Amino acid sequence: MAPDGSVIIDTKMDMSKLPAQLKQLSEKMKDGAQQAEKLVKASLAGIGAAIGALTAATASYLGTTDKIDKMSQSIGLSKKAYQEWDYILSQNGASIESLEMGMKTLVEQIDKTNNAADKNSTALGQLGISATDSSGNLKAQEDVLKEVITALQNMPAGTEKARLSNELLGRSGTELAATLNQTAESTEALRQRAYDLGIVLGDDVVNAGVVSVSYTHLTLPT
């Protein structure tokens, strides 16, 4: 500030330092741009991974619900019963697919028992199982299956147990040997564990997945 109170602005600049300063500024801008590029790439990679994971999870979910829907119908079980037995059998070294032929044999035995004059002479009758409920209607296949497996589990090991399991479940009786040699209580514990683990999907969830699968298979007219 001048003695008279006026402001003096020094417009002089050391021009010799300007190239170095510009170079330094340029390098900082370049570093900043590279860092920004890395951040963008990392963000895009993260988004891509998230989308990929979501796509895979959705495909897995749709595949699972579609399988539950189709296999439960093929075997003759409700959707929930199919999932219950799928878990129970998997914990005993078997698969739900091994039950498919067995259910066909069991249905034949249900019809045979229902039409027999002496119901106690049939394989079901020998286990003390009726083909009909208290109202005289045929029981659901999955209810009879549960009663048969429980009854066989309560039998001592031996030729009689093997004969009845083969007669009622066909070749599946042999494939389900590990389950049939378990106690009925352990099977029920596994059934409950399937629910505790959230493995058993509700019918509404399965149906929603099946509808989604059908939409993905639609072909739009050209």
Secondary structure as GFF3:
##gff-version 3
##sequence-region A 1 222
A	DSSP	three_ten_helix	15	17	.	.	.	ID=ss1
A	DSSP	alpha_helix	18	75	.	.	.	ID=ss2
A	DSSP	alpha_helix	79	90	.	.	.	ID=ss3
A	DSSP	three_ten_helix	96	99	.	.	.	ID=ss4
A	DSSP	alpha_helix	100	115	.	.	.	ID=ss5
A	DSSP	three_ten_helix	119	121	.	.	.	ID=ss6
A	DSSP	alpha_helix	123	126	.	.	.	ID=ss7
A	DSSP	alpha_helix	141	153	.	.	.	ID=ss8
A	DSSP	alpha_helix	159	169	.	.	.	ID=ss9
A	DSSP	alpha_helix	172	175	.	.	.	ID=ss10
A	DSSP	alpha_helix	177	180	.	.	.	ID=ss11
A	DSSP	alpha_helix	184	196	.	.	.	ID=ss12
A	DSSP	alpha_helix	203	216	.	.	.	ID=ss13
###
